[in-house]
Each structure stands twice: as structure tokens, then as C-alpha cells.
Amino acid sequence: MSVVIKLIGIVLISMLANLVEAKTLKVSIPVMPVHAEANGKGILISFVKALEDYLEEDIDIELMSFSRAISYVSDDLVDFHLPLIKYESTLDEQHYIYSDETIFYVNFVLYSNKTKPVNINELALLNIETDSAHQLFFPFKTSSSSCLLCSLKRVQHQAIDGYIFADSPTDAMLKEHADVLKDVHRQLYNRFEVKVVFPKTAQGQQLNKKISAVIRDMRASGQLEALLGSVDLPFESWQLGVLHD
């Protein structure tokens, strides 16, 4: 009987070990046009699914607001988050770890009203809005926003002097609502590296090394460009032409 009990114990221990090894990873991604839609489509969703294949691990995608997504990774409630721009600051790095590898580059664009030109060198004197999760990334005071379309409407009606955010989701919104945002003007603010970020823990650093190695492999094979190349583009003054391409 004791032999049978020991065998059962060994089987149970083996099953528990397999369950630990098969832990599902959790990633937080903000809901944004083009990048991650509420219907589960978007380039970042496709990127995470490719990571699943490389890692041979299940990844649970949690879609939420940008500020909430950042708080989740800072508070170690998810295993990683994407995307986030790399900005040279010690403050943000106290809360999470940037990936060793860059996944793509992004144009941050200043959206202002064409009837009220904005000098990009005098933004500290103006009422500039940005996404609430990105306020620390600017060397001047900004107002917080969690609604991309709302911010663009405030630019249209001159309730604020400008709005700064990534061009791919914001341009998509601008084109979709061209009839009500006809006075919104675009100019390049800066071009940033985009990273994956992890909790500032030993486990977070280990996962960084693991996922960064996958990103290098995906870049070498051309898969990274195939997945994210549509948003990794130089700034284009498309407003000079027809708004709807």
C-alpha cells in the first residue's frame, strides 16, 4: 500500500510541476485604432500571437486603457505590457523594465488647429494635452487625456492648443472623422523607440531576456517587419494631399 501511495504522490508532484511550467503569461495592451481594437484585431494582437508560437506558451491578452495598462505592469499584475516609447528618464524606470530590443519606431505628432499656428519650441507656454500614461515623457507640463477623439475635438474647437500622441492610431482617428476635424493640423514632435516593458522584478528581467531573444529572431527572419512595418514609417505630411487615401 505504501508503494502505491508513493507512486500517487510522485504522479501528483509531476502534474503540479507541469501546471507550473504551463503557466499562462498575461500581457496588457491599450485599446487603440490600428494597434489593438476592441474586436481583438490589430497589429499588436498579431505580434503577441506570433510570440505565443515562438515561446510555445499561452499568452492571455488583456485590453484596457493606456494608463491602466501601465499601472498593471508597474504593479506586477501582468507579465508584460506593450507598446511603450523609450524615453531617457530615471523616474519611469523605477516602476518597470524596458525590453533590451526595440519592436518598432513611432512618430509622436503635434496636432494643433491650422488657424492658430503653434511654435514647437514654445510648447511649455501652451496648453498641450497627451495620453495620461505619457505625461512624464515630456519636458514641459501637459494635461491628461484618456480619449483620443475627445482630444482631437478639443484641438478642432481650440479648447486646447495642441495634442501630442503616436501618429498611427491618431491619424486613423483623424481620417475617420475628417468631416468634424477638418481644421486639425499635423507636425512631427519626435520619433521614439517602442519597447515591450516588464515588471521590475527578477522574473520580469528573465522574461525580458527571453522575449528580446525572440524579437531578435523575428527581426532576422523578416517576420517582425511583416507584422509591424505598417506603423514603422517616417513621418509623412499626407495632409498636403487628399485626406482619405
C-alpha positions as CSV (number, residue, x, y, z in Angstrom):
1,M,0.0,0.0,0.0
2,S,2.9,2.4,0.9
3,V,4.3,1.8,-2.6
4,V,1.0,2.8,-4.2
5,I,0.8,5.9,-2.1
6,K,4.3,6.9,-3.0
7,L,3.5,6.4,-6.7
8,I,0.4,8.5,-6.4
9,G,2.4,11.2,-4.7
10,I,5.0,11.2,-7.5
11,V,2.3,11.5,-10.1
12,L,0.7,14.4,-8.3
13,I,4.0,16.2,-7.9
14,S,4.7,15.7,-11.6
15,M,1.2,17.1,-12.5
16,L,1.8,20.1,-10.3
17,A,5.2,20.7,-11.9
18,N,3.6,20.6,-15.4
19,L,1.0,23.1,-14.3
20,V,3.6,25.5,-13.0
21,E,5.6,25.1,-16.3
22,A,2.4,25.7,-18.3
23,K,1.6,29.0,-16.6
24,T,-0.2,31.3,-19.0
25,L,1.5,34.7,-19.4
26,K,-0.5,37.9,-19.2
27,V,0.0,40.9,-21.3
28,S,-1.7,44.3,-21.1
29,I,-2.3,46.2,-24.3
30,P,-4.1,49.6,-24.6
31,V,-7.1,49.8,-27.0
32,M,-6.0,51.9,-29.9
33,P,-7.0,52.1,-33.6
34,V,-4.7,50.0,-35.8
35,H,-2.7,48.7,-32.9
36,A,-5.3,46.8,-30.8
37,E,-9.1,47.0,-31.5
38,A,-11.8,46.0,-29.1
39,N,-12.8,43.3,-31.5
40,G,-9.4,41.6,-30.9
41,K,-7.8,42.7,-34.2
42,G,-4.7,44.8,-34.7
43,I,-1.0,44.6,-35.4
44,L,-0.1,44.2,-31.7
45,I,-2.5,41.4,-31.3
46,S,-0.9,39.6,-34.3
47,F,2.5,40.3,-32.8
48,V,1.6,38.7,-29.4
49,K,0.1,35.7,-31.2
50,A,3.4,35.3,-33.0
51,L,5.2,35.5,-29.7
52,E,3.0,32.6,-28.5
53,D,4.2,30.5,-31.3
54,Y,7.9,31.3,-30.7
55,L,7.7,30.8,-26.9
56,E,5.3,27.9,-27.2
57,E,3.4,29.4,-24.3
58,D,-0.2,30.7,-24.0
59,I,-0.5,34.4,-23.6
60,D,-3.7,36.0,-22.2
61,I,-4.2,39.4,-23.8
62,E,-5.9,42.0,-21.6
63,L,-7.2,45.1,-23.4
64,M,-7.7,48.2,-21.4
65,S,-6.9,52.0,-21.3
66,F,-3.3,53.1,-21.7
67,S,-2.9,54.4,-18.1
68,R,-4.5,51.3,-16.6
69,A,-2.2,49.0,-18.7
70,I,0.9,50.8,-17.5
71,S,-0.3,50.5,-13.9
72,Y,-0.8,46.8,-14.3
73,V,2.8,46.2,-15.4
74,S,4.1,48.6,-12.7
75,D,2.2,46.8,-10.0
76,D,3.2,43.3,-11.3
77,L,-0.3,42.3,-12.2
78,V,0.7,41.2,-15.7
79,D,3.9,39.6,-17.0
80,F,4.5,42.3,-19.7
81,H,3.0,45.3,-21.5
82,L,3.3,46.8,-24.9
83,P,3.8,49.2,-26.5
84,L,5.7,52.0,-24.7
85,I,8.1,54.6,-26.0
86,K,11.6,54.7,-24.7
87,Y,12.3,58.0,-23.0
88,E,15.5,58.9,-21.2
89,S,14.2,59.3,-17.7
90,T,15.0,57.7,-14.4
91,L,11.5,58.3,-13.0
92,D,9.6,55.8,-15.2
93,E,12.4,53.2,-15.0
94,Q,11.7,53.0,-11.2
95,H,8.5,51.2,-12.0
96,Y,9.2,48.8,-14.9
97,I,11.9,47.4,-17.2
98,Y,12.3,48.3,-20.9
99,S,12.9,45.4,-23.2
100,D,16.5,45.1,-24.5
101,E,15.1,45.0,-28.0
102,T,13.1,47.7,-29.9
103,I,10.0,46.4,-31.6
104,F,9.5,49.4,-33.9
105,Y,9.8,53.2,-34.0
106,V,7.0,55.7,-33.7
107,N,6.3,59.2,-34.8
108,F,4.9,61.4,-32.0
109,V,2.9,64.1,-33.7
110,L,1.7,67.5,-32.5
111,Y,-1.9,68.1,-33.5
112,S,-2.9,71.7,-33.5
113,N,-5.5,74.0,-35.1
114,K,-4.4,75.2,-38.5
115,T,-6.0,78.6,-37.8
116,K,-3.8,79.0,-34.7
117,P,-0.2,78.0,-35.6
118,V,1.9,76.6,-32.8
119,N,5.6,77.1,-32.4
120,I,7.0,73.6,-31.4
121,N,9.8,75.4,-29.4
122,E,7.3,77.1,-27.2
123,L,5.1,74.2,-26.0
124,A,5.9,74.9,-22.3
125,L,3.9,78.1,-22.7
126,L,0.9,76.4,-24.2
127,N,-2.0,74.1,-23.1
128,I,-0.8,70.8,-24.5
129,E,-2.6,67.5,-23.9
130,T,-1.4,64.0,-24.2
131,D,-2.5,60.5,-23.2
132,S,-2.5,60.2,-19.4
133,A,0.1,57.4,-19.4
134,H,2.6,59.6,-21.3
135,Q,2.6,62.8,-19.3
136,L,6.0,62.0,-17.7
137,F,7.7,61.7,-21.1
138,F,7.7,65.4,-21.9
139,P,10.0,68.2,-20.6
140,F,7.0,70.5,-20.1
141,K,3.7,70.3,-18.3
142,T,0.8,68.6,-20.2
143,S,-2.8,67.9,-19.5
144,S,-4.1,64.4,-19.2
145,S,-6.4,62.7,-21.6
146,S,-7.8,59.2,-21.9
147,C,-9.9,59.8,-25.0
148,L,-8.1,60.2,-28.3
149,L,-11.1,61.5,-30.3
150,C,-12.1,63.9,-27.5
151,S,-8.6,65.5,-27.6
152,L,-8.7,65.9,-31.3
153,K,-12.2,67.6,-31.0
154,R,-10.7,70.0,-28.4
155,V,-8.0,70.9,-30.8
156,Q,-10.6,71.4,-33.6
157,H,-12.6,73.8,-31.3
158,Q,-9.4,75.4,-29.9
159,A,-10.2,74.4,-26.3
160,I,-6.5,73.3,-26.1
161,D,-3.5,74.5,-28.1
162,G,-2.4,71.0,-29.1
163,Y,-2.4,67.3,-28.6
164,I,0.7,65.0,-28.8
165,F,0.5,61.3,-29.4
166,A,1.6,58.5,-31.7
167,D,0.6,59.1,-35.4
168,S,-0.7,55.6,-36.4
169,P,-3.7,55.5,-34.0
170,T,-4.3,59.3,-34.1
171,D,-4.0,59.6,-37.8
172,A,-6.5,56.8,-38.2
173,M,-9.0,58.6,-36.0
174,L,-8.3,61.9,-37.8
175,K,-9.1,60.3,-41.2
176,E,-12.2,58.5,-39.9
177,H,-13.6,61.8,-38.5
178,A,-12.3,64.1,-41.2
179,D,-15.7,65.9,-41.5
180,V,-15.6,67.2,-38.0
181,L,-11.8,67.5,-37.6
182,K,-11.2,69.5,-40.8
183,D,-9.0,72.2,-39.1
184,V,-6.6,69.8,-37.3
185,H,-3.0,70.3,-38.5
186,R,-0.1,67.8,-38.0
187,Q,3.6,68.3,-37.4
188,L,6.3,66.0,-36.2
189,Y,7.2,66.3,-32.5
190,N,9.7,63.5,-32.2
191,R,10.5,59.9,-33.2
192,F,10.9,57.3,-30.4
193,E,11.9,53.7,-30.0
194,V,8.9,51.5,-29.0
195,K,9.6,48.8,-26.4
196,V,7.9,46.0,-24.5
197,V,8.0,46.6,-20.7
198,F,8.1,44.2,-17.8
199,P,7.6,44.4,-14.0
200,K,10.8,45.5,-12.2
201,T,11.3,42.1,-10.7
202,A,13.7,39.1,-11.2
203,Q,11.0,37.3,-13.2
204,G,10.4,40.4,-15.3
205,Q,14.1,40.6,-16.2
206,Q,14.2,36.9,-17.1
207,L,11.2,37.4,-19.3
208,N,12.8,40.4,-20.9
209,K,15.8,38.3,-21.9
210,K,13.6,35.6,-23.3
211,I,11.2,37.8,-25.3
212,S,14.1,40.1,-26.5
213,A,15.8,37.0,-27.9
214,V,12.6,36.1,-29.8
215,I,12.3,39.7,-31.1
216,R,15.9,39.3,-32.5
217,D,15.0,36.1,-34.2
218,M,11.8,37.6,-35.6
219,R,13.7,40.6,-37.0
220,A,16.4,38.3,-38.6
221,S,13.7,36.3,-40.3
222,G,11.8,39.3,-41.6
223,Q,8.7,38.4,-39.5
224,L,8.9,41.5,-37.3
225,E,8.8,43.9,-40.3
226,A,6.0,41.9,-41.8
227,L,3.9,42.3,-38.6
228,L,4.8,45.9,-37.6
229,G,6.2,47.5,-40.7
230,S,2.9,49.2,-41.4
231,V,3.4,51.6,-38.4
232,D,7.2,51.8,-38.5
233,L,7.3,54.6,-41.1
234,P,8.9,58.0,-41.5
235,F,6.6,61.0,-40.8
236,E,4.6,61.9,-43.9
237,S,2.8,65.2,-44.5
238,W,-0.2,63.4,-46.1
239,Q,-2.5,66.4,-45.3
240,L,-1.0,68.1,-48.4
241,G,-2.9,65.6,-50.5
242,V,-6.4,64.1,-50.2
243,L,-7.3,63.3,-46.6
244,H,-8.9,59.9,-47.4
245,D,-6.3,57.8,-49.1
